[in-house]
Amino acid sequence: MCRVLMFFFVNIVVVFLAEEIDKRESQIVESEERYRLLFELSPQYIIISNLDGEIYDVNEHVSKFIGLEKDKLRGKSIFDLKLLPPEKIDEAKELLRIIGEGGKVQAYETKILDPMGNEHHVKIYNKLLNINGKDMIIFVIQDLTDIKKAQRKLEKALEEKELLLKEIHHRVKNNLMIISSLLSLQARYLKDKEAFEIFKESENRAKSMALIHERLYRSSNLKEIDMKDYLQTLARGIFTSYSPPGVKLNFDIDKIKMDIEQAIPVGLSE
């Protein structure tokens, strides 16, 4: 009776273990399928290689980029694919060595070549992992080419905008100087002292505005003006214009930055 119970108990345990094993195997298969799906559908280029750079696996994105079936890529050396410009090969081999020895290599930007020889600006992420008891390196490569092109377009547009603004400031300055000169010429014919002073003040105000645009035209910063330099130049111009006898000009001005909307009223309130 005891043996029968023992046999019955053992059978139950065996059945239970078999079911658990089947369940775990099913979970492992499902997990592998999920990771394989993520691997294949990733918009990034993914390469898994051994520590010598021999390809263990690639995703579909890499296969299309290189123009070879995945089966033909497996077992090839990364360096045989001519993805890297010649001057980058030694650097890449050194990175493989560092990663293989357990060192950390931060994500870095570099350039790779497609089969047509076109350069692609990429950012490469890496991670050491173990597959079937062997050390492997996974490379996730993000193509930044379109982003870099967009950045260059924005930089070019910004540069063109700055050049246009400089040209506008230059022309405004020239127009204001013409107005100032016309006021100065007209003032010479005035006999009335009060009228002369009004023209002289208008001339100086035009000069003060012209000076702001002159400073912005010559500055690398189109948003702000060094008020210390501006006020000193403005004061010297006014001082020379009136040439008061026995008066000495001294400055005690802090270094202050102002934008054009603030600087113009300051210059006009002389």
Secondary structure, 3 states (H helix, E strand, C coil): CHHHHHHHHHHHHHHHHHHHHHHHHHHHHHHHHHHHHHHHHCCCEEEEECCCCEEEEECHHHHHHHCCCHHHHCCCEHHHHCCCCHHHHHHHHHHHHHHHCCCCCCCEEEEEECCCCCEEEEEEEEEEEEECCEEEEEEEEEECHHHHHHHHHHHHHHHHHHHHHHHHHHHHHHHHHHHHHHHHHHHCCCCCHHHHHHHHHHHHHHHHHHHHHHHHHHCCCCCEEEHHHHHHHHHHHHHHHHCCCCCCCCCCCCCCEEEHHHHHHHHHCC
